[in-house]
Amino acid sequence: MGPLVPDIISNDLNYIIALVIGVAFGAILEQAGFSTSKKLVGLFYGYDFTVLRVFFTAGLVAMFGIIMLDHWGYLDVNLIYINPTFVGAAIAGGLIMGLGFVIGGFCPGTSVCAAAIGKIDAMYFILGSVIGILLFAEGYPLWEDFYKAYNFGGIRIFNTFGISQSLFAFLLTSIALLAFWATSIIENKVNGVDKPAIRFTPYYLGLTAVGVFIAVSAFMFPPKKAGLLEQVENLEFVNSYPLKEITSDELAYRMMEGDKKLQIFDFRTSDEYRKQSLPNSILFSIDNFFEKEPNRFLSLSNRVNVFVANEELTERKIAVIAKELGYNNIKILSGGIKTFDKLILNFDKTIIPQNKVEETTLAFREKASVKIPEMIKNNKPKGGVEKKLKRVVGGC
């Protein structure tokens, strides 16, 4: 399963769900006719484009599933494994795969599906695949350099083209609709069917309307992170957003008392954090809000999560993002770290109190200005949040 946020599916349950999905996937392939080699190779001869339609549809469903889960903040896209792109090896492998497909009538996945229902030709195909894998493994030193050449890494196509994710989804869906229309024309021509490929009936008009709606809906689900970052650029919205605050005095007091319920999330740079890390604080970033592993820190019950940054405005923007993502028990440090430094760490002893309240406050700050720097000095920075990348390599 995908790296969902929060982590609602355990590792053990993952295996059970994977088994159920695998069985269902195989059953659907068999019902779609993918256990028959004649139907599969029809793609190459032009008389049956079911393979193209099914895999285009599967790709679109997966793409929009990821887009929507990312938009709603339920998926850590950074943990999705993207196979590295080795251009030379991909071209050579594609040619070998395509040749094997058209000769043998199966791809690796459909051959297993066909073998499961007793197709002898599929069993021979699997045997040939195993032999090919063994030959590749044994001869790997001979073509290792070619295999690793032209490494583009785990690229995403819309980033390569320099376009937005939404625009790419729209274009791919449009291409799929055109492909469905074009292949229908080719099928009719090859099979000698006189009827037009596309007819203006309620059925075809309904399918077209659904396809167009899906294509346009790509712009309705921008990445959650991008949308929230754009939203917090509206200063009027940010300043009017109801947020709880904690004063420098209260924060200092709770740190000195060793309050176990206090969690401090530091949103400064790593250099600033290492130079001066507050006790019981952890280095955090906006990106962490959208990731699977860091998510659990903010979800602990009975905790007071204090966001600190150099400026209060930065804290407010970050807190708004966190609140919009559904996190609670969040407070921001009034005035930011700069105010905390001024009032506590760099306390001005020359200030003369004007009344009893100020006298008590100044006495506390003087005491804190001695104790907290010692705590900071003895504090071992926790650094950033540890991300346990659990990536599963696979695919058809």
C-alpha positions as CSV (number, residue, x, y, z in Angstrom):
1,M,0.0,0.0,0.0
2,G,1.0,3.6,-0.4
3,P,2.6,5.6,2.4
4,L,-0.6,7.0,3.8
5,V,-0.7,9.9,6.3
6,P,-1.6,9.2,9.0
7,D,-0.2,5.7,9.2
8,I,-3.6,4.0,9.3
9,I,-2.5,0.7,7.8
10,S,0.0,-1.4,9.8
11,N,2.8,-3.4,8.1
12,D,1.1,-6.7,8.9
13,L,-2.3,-5.5,7.5
14,N,-0.3,-4.3,4.4
15,Y,0.5,-7.9,3.5
16,I,-3.2,-9.0,3.8
17,I,-4.4,-6.0,1.7
18,A,-1.7,-6.7,-0.9
19,L,-2.8,-10.3,-1.2
20,V,-6.4,-9.3,-1.6
21,I,-5.6,-6.7,-4.2
22,G,-3.3,-9.2,-6.0
23,V,-6.0,-11.8,-6.3
24,A,-8.5,-9.2,-7.4
25,F,-6.1,-7.8,-10.0
26,G,-5.5,-11.3,-11.4
27,A,-9.2,-12.0,-11.5
28,I,-9.9,-8.8,-13.4
29,L,-7.1,-9.5,-15.9
30,E,-8.5,-12.9,-16.6
31,Q,-12.1,-11.6,-17.0
32,A,-10.8,-8.9,-19.3
33,G,-9.4,-11.6,-21.6
34,F,-5.7,-11.0,-20.7
35,S,-5.1,-14.7,-20.3
36,T,-5.6,-15.1,-24.0
37,S,-2.5,-14.5,-26.2
38,K,-4.6,-13.7,-29.3
39,K,-6.3,-10.9,-27.5
40,L,-3.0,-9.5,-26.2
41,V,-1.2,-9.4,-29.5
42,G,-4.2,-7.9,-31.2
43,L,-2.6,-4.6,-30.1
44,F,0.3,-5.2,-32.5
45,Y,-1.9,-6.3,-35.4
46,G,-4.6,-3.6,-35.0
47,Y,-7.7,-5.8,-34.5
48,D,-8.0,-5.5,-30.7
49,F,-6.8,-2.6,-28.6
50,T,-8.2,-3.8,-25.2
51,V,-4.6,-3.8,-23.8
52,L,-4.1,-0.2,-24.6
53,R,-7.5,0.9,-23.1
54,V,-7.1,-1.2,-20.0
55,F,-3.6,0.0,-19.2
56,F,-4.3,3.6,-20.1
57,T,-7.3,3.5,-17.8
58,A,-5.3,1.9,-15.0
59,G,-2.6,4.6,-15.4
60,L,-5.2,7.4,-15.2
61,V,-6.9,5.9,-12.2
62,A,-3.5,5.5,-10.4
63,M,-2.5,9.1,-11.4
64,F,-5.7,10.7,-10.2
65,G,-5.7,8.6,-7.0
66,I,-2.2,9.9,-6.1
67,I,-3.2,13.5,-7.1
68,M,-6.3,13.4,-4.9
69,L,-4.7,11.7,-1.9
70,D,-1.9,14.2,-2.1
71,H,-4.3,17.1,-2.4
72,W,-6.2,15.9,0.8
73,G,-2.9,15.3,2.6
74,Y,-3.4,11.6,3.0
75,L,-0.3,10.4,1.0
76,D,3.4,11.1,1.5
77,V,4.4,11.4,-2.2
78,N,8.1,11.6,-1.1
79,L,8.0,8.0,0.0
80,I,6.6,6.7,-3.3
81,Y,9.4,4.8,-5.1
82,I,10.2,6.0,-8.6
83,N,12.3,3.6,-10.6
84,P,15.5,5.3,-11.7
85,T,15.5,6.2,-15.4
86,F,18.4,4.6,-17.3
87,V,17.7,5.8,-20.9
88,G,19.9,3.3,-22.8
89,A,18.8,0.3,-20.8
90,A,15.1,1.4,-21.0
91,I,15.2,1.6,-24.8
92,A,17.0,-1.8,-25.1
93,G,14.7,-3.4,-22.6
94,G,11.6,-1.9,-24.3
95,L,12.7,-3.4,-27.6
96,I,13.3,-6.8,-26.0
97,M,10.1,-6.7,-24.1
98,G,8.1,-5.7,-27.1
99,L,9.6,-8.4,-29.3
100,G,9.0,-11.0,-26.6
101,F,5.4,-9.7,-26.2
102,V,4.5,-10.0,-29.9
103,I,6.2,-13.4,-30.3
104,G,5.1,-15.0,-27.1
105,G,1.8,-13.3,-26.8
106,F,2.2,-12.4,-23.1
107,C,3.9,-9.9,-20.8
108,P,5.3,-11.1,-17.4
109,G,2.1,-10.2,-15.5
110,T,-0.4,-11.7,-18.0
111,S,1.7,-14.8,-18.4
112,V,1.3,-15.6,-14.7
113,C,-2.4,-14.9,-15.0
114,A,-2.8,-17.3,-17.9
115,A,-0.6,-20.0,-16.3
116,A,-2.8,-19.8,-13.2
117,I,-5.7,-21.1,-15.2
118,G,-3.7,-23.8,-16.9
119,K,-2.5,-22.2,-20.2
120,I,0.5,-24.3,-21.4
121,D,1.9,-21.6,-23.7
122,A,1.9,-19.2,-20.7
123,M,3.9,-21.7,-18.7
124,Y,6.5,-21.9,-21.4
125,F,6.6,-18.1,-21.6
126,I,7.3,-18.0,-17.8
127,L,10.1,-20.6,-18.3
128,G,11.6,-18.4,-21.0
129,S,11.4,-15.4,-18.8
130,V,13.2,-17.2,-15.9
131,I,16.0,-18.3,-18.3
132,G,16.3,-14.7,-19.6
133,I,16.6,-13.4,-16.0
134,L,19.3,-16.0,-15.2
135,L,21.3,-15.1,-18.4
136,F,21.0,-11.4,-17.6
137,A,22.2,-11.9,-14.0
138,E,25.1,-14.2,-14.9
139,G,26.3,-11.8,-17.7
140,Y,25.6,-8.6,-15.8
141,P,29.4,-7.6,-15.5
142,L,29.5,-7.6,-19.3
143,W,26.8,-5.0,-19.8
144,E,26.8,-3.3,-16.4
145,D,28.3,0.0,-17.8
146,F,25.6,0.1,-20.5
147,Y,22.9,-0.7,-18.0
148,K,23.9,2.2,-15.7
149,A,24.6,4.7,-18.5
150,Y,22.5,7.8,-19.0
151,N,21.1,7.7,-15.5
152,F,18.4,10.4,-15.1
153,G,17.4,9.3,-11.6
154,G,13.8,9.1,-10.3
155,I,12.4,11.8,-12.5
156,R,8.8,12.9,-12.9
157,I,7.7,13.7,-16.4
158,F,5.9,17.0,-15.6
159,N,9.1,18.3,-13.8
160,T,11.2,17.3,-16.9
161,F,8.8,19.2,-19.2
162,G,8.7,22.2,-16.8
163,I,4.9,22.1,-16.5
164,S,2.5,21.8,-13.6
165,Q,1.3,18.4,-12.3
166,S,-2.3,19.5,-13.1
167,L,-1.5,20.4,-16.7
168,F,0.3,17.1,-17.3
169,A,-2.7,15.2,-15.9
170,F,-5.0,17.1,-18.2
171,L,-2.8,16.5,-21.2
172,L,-2.4,12.8,-20.5
173,T,-6.1,12.3,-20.0
174,S,-6.8,14.1,-23.3
175,I,-4.3,11.9,-25.1
176,A,-6.0,8.8,-23.7
177,L,-9.4,10.0,-25.0
178,L,-7.9,10.7,-28.4
179,A,-6.2,7.2,-28.3
180,F,-9.5,5.5,-27.5
181,W,-11.2,7.3,-30.4
182,A,-8.3,6.6,-32.9
183,T,-7.9,2.9,-32.0
184,S,-11.7,2.4,-32.4
185,I,-11.4,3.6,-36.0
186,I,-8.4,1.3,-36.6
187,E,-10.2,-1.7,-35.1
188,N,-13.3,-1.1,-37.3
189,K,-11.2,-0.8,-40.4
190,V,-9.1,-3.9,-39.7
191,N,-12.1,-6.0,-38.7
192,G,-14.2,-4.7,-41.6
193,V,-16.9,-3.1,-39.4
194,D,-18.9,-0.5,-41.3
195,K,-20.3,1.3,-38.3
196,P,-18.7,4.6,-37.3
197,A,-16.3,4.2,-34.4
198,I,-17.9,7.1,-32.5
199,R,-21.7,7.5,-32.5
200,F,-23.7,10.3,-31.0
201,T,-25.7,8.1,-28.8
202,P,-26.4,8.7,-25.1
203,Y,-23.8,6.0,-24.2
204,Y,-20.9,7.5,-26.2
205,L,-21.9,11.1,-25.2
206,G,-22.0,10.0,-21.6
207,L,-18.5,8.4,-21.8
208,T,-17.1,11.5,-23.5
209,A,-18.6,13.8,-20.9
210,V,-17.1,11.7,-18.1
211,G,-13.7,11.7,-19.8
212,V,-13.8,15.5,-20.3
213,F,-14.8,16.0,-16.7
214,I,-11.9,13.8,-15.5
215,A,-9.5,15.8,-17.7
216,V,-10.7,19.1,-16.4
217,S,-10.8,17.9,-12.8
218,A,-7.0,17.7,-12.9
219,F,-7.0,21.4,-12.1
220,M,-9.4,20.9,-9.2
221,F,-6.8,19.0,-7.1
222,P,-3.6,21.0,-6.9
223,P,-0.9,19.6,-4.6
224,K,-1.9,20.3,-1.0
225,K,1.4,21.9,-0.1
226,A,1.3,24.3,-3.0
227,G,-2.2,25.3,-2.3
228,L,-1.5,26.0,1.4
229,L,1.7,27.9,0.7
230,E,-0.2,30.1,-1.7
231,Q,-3.0,30.6,0.9
232,V,-0.6,31.8,3.7
233,E,0.8,34.5,1.4
234,N,-2.4,36.4,2.1
235,L,-1.3,38.3,5.2
236,E,-4.8,39.5,6.0
237,F,-6.0,35.9,6.2
238,V,-2.9,34.8,8.3
239,N,-3.2,37.7,10.8
240,S,-6.9,37.1,11.3
241,Y,-6.6,33.4,11.7
242,P,-7.4,32.3,15.3
243,L,-4.2,31.0,16.9
244,K,-3.1,30.4,20.5
245,E,0.1,32.1,21.7
246,I,2.6,31.4,24.4
247,T,4.7,34.2,25.9
248,S,8.4,34.1,26.3
249,D,8.0,34.1,30.1
250,E,5.6,31.1,30.0
251,L,7.8,29.2,27.6
252,A,10.9,29.9,29.8
253,Y,9.0,28.8,32.9
254,R,7.8,25.6,31.4
255,M,11.3,24.7,30.1
256,M,12.8,25.4,33.6
257,E,10.2,23.2,35.2
258,G,10.9,20.4,32.7
259,D,7.3,20.2,31.5
260,K,7.0,16.8,29.8
261,K,3.9,17.9,27.8
262,L,5.8,20.6,26.1
263,Q,7.0,19.9,22.5
264,I,8.9,22.7,20.7
265,F,9.1,22.6,16.9
266,D,11.9,24.8,15.6
267,F,11.4,26.0,12.1
268,R,14.7,27.9,11.7
269,T,17.6,26.8,9.5
270,S,19.6,23.8,10.6
271,D,22.7,26.0,11.2
272,E,20.6,28.3,13.5
273,Y,19.2,25.3,15.3
274,R,22.6,23.7,15.9
275,K,23.9,27.0,17.2
276,Q,21.1,27.5,19.7
277,S,18.6,24.7,20.2
278,L,16.0,25.1,23.0
279,P,15.6,22.2,25.4
280,N,13.1,19.5,24.3
281,S,13.0,21.0,20.8
282,I,13.2,19.3,17.4
283,L,14.2,20.7,14.1
284,F,11.2,20.8,11.8
285,S,10.2,22.0,8.3
286,I,7.1,22.7,6.3
287,D,7.8,19.6,4.2
288,N,7.6,17.5,7.3
289,F,3.8,18.2,7.6
290,F,3.3,16.3,4.4
291,E,5.4,13.3,5.2
292,K,4.5,10.0,6.9
293,E,7.1,9.5,9.6
294,P,7.3,13.1,11.0
295,N,3.5,13.2,11.2
296,R,3.4,11.1,14.4
297,F,5.2,13.7,16.5
298,L,2.4,16.2,16.0
299,S,-0.3,13.6,16.6
300,L,0.7,12.7,20.1
301,S,-2.2,13.3,22.6
302,N,-1.8,15.5,25.7
303,R,1.0,17.5,24.2
304,V,1.4,21.3,23.8
305,N,3.0,21.9,20.4
306,V,4.9,25.2,20.3
307,F,6.1,26.5,17.0
308,V,9.1,28.8,17.1
309,A,10.9,30.7,14.3
310,N,12.9,33.9,14.1
311,E,9.8,36.0,13.4
312,E,6.2,35.7,14.7
313,L,4.8,36.1,11.2
314,T,6.7,33.0,10.0
315,E,5.3,31.1,13.0
316,R,1.8,32.2,12.2
317,K,2.1,31.1,8.5
318,I,3.4,27.7,9.6
319,A,0.7,27.3,12.3
320,V,-2.0,28.1,9.8
321,I,-0.8,25.4,7.5
322,A,-0.7,22.9,10.4
323,K,-4.2,23.8,11.5
324,E,-5.5,23.5,8.0
325,L,-4.0,20.0,7.9
326,G,-6.0,19.1,11.0
327,Y,-3.3,19.4,13.7
328,N,-4.4,20.7,17.1
329,N,-2.8,21.8,20.4
330,I,-0.6,24.3,18.6
331,K,0.7,27.5,20.0
332,I,3.1,30.1,18.6
333,L,5.8,32.0,20.5
334,S,4.8,35.6,20.8
335,G,7.3,37.7,19.0
336,G,9.3,34.8,17.8
337,I,12.8,33.7,18.9
338,K,14.1,37.2,18.5
339,T,11.7,38.4,21.3
340,F,12.6,35.4,23.4
341,D,16.3,36.2,23.0
342,K,15.7,39.8,23.9
343,L,13.5,39.2,27.0
344,I,15.1,36.1,28.4
345,L,18.5,35.1,27.0
346,N,19.8,38.6,26.7
347,F,17.9,40.1,29.7
348,D,18.7,43.7,30.3
349,K,19.5,44.0,34.0
350,T,19.5,47.8,33.9
351,I,15.7,47.9,33.5
352,I,14.0,49.5,36.6
353,P,10.7,48.0,37.6
354,Q,7.8,50.4,37.9
355,N,5.5,48.3,40.1
356,K,5.3,45.0,42.0
357,V,4.2,43.0,38.9
358,E,7.2,44.2,36.9
359,E,9.5,43.6,39.8
360,T,8.4,39.9,39.9
361,T,8.6,39.6,36.1
362,L,12.1,41.1,35.9
363,A,13.3,38.9,38.8
364,F,12.1,35.8,37.0
365,R,13.7,36.9,33.7
366,E,17.0,37.5,35.5
367,K,16.9,34.0,36.9
368,A,15.9,32.5,33.6
369,S,18.7,34.4,31.8
370,V,21.2,32.4,33.8
371,K,19.5,29.0,33.9
372,I,18.2,28.6,30.4
373,P,21.5,29.4,28.6
374,E,23.0,26.6,30.8
375,M,20.2,24.3,29.7
376,I,20.8,25.2,26.1
377,K,24.5,24.5,26.5
378,N,23.9,21.1,28.0
379,N,21.1,20.3,25.6
380,K,21.9,17.8,22.8
381,P,20.2,18.9,19.6
382,K,17.8,16.2,18.3
383,G,18.3,17.4,14.7
384,G,15.7,16.9,12.1
385,V,13.0,14.3,12.1
386,E,14.2,10.8,11.1
387,K,12.4,9.5,8.0
388,K,12.2,5.8,7.7
389,L,11.9,5.3,4.0
390,K,10.1,2.1,3.3
391,R,10.2,1.7,-0.4
392,V,9.0,-1.3,-2.3
393,V,10.4,-1.8,-5.7
394,G,8.1,-3.6,-8.2
395,G,5.7,-3.2,-11.0
396,C,4.7,-4.9,-14.2
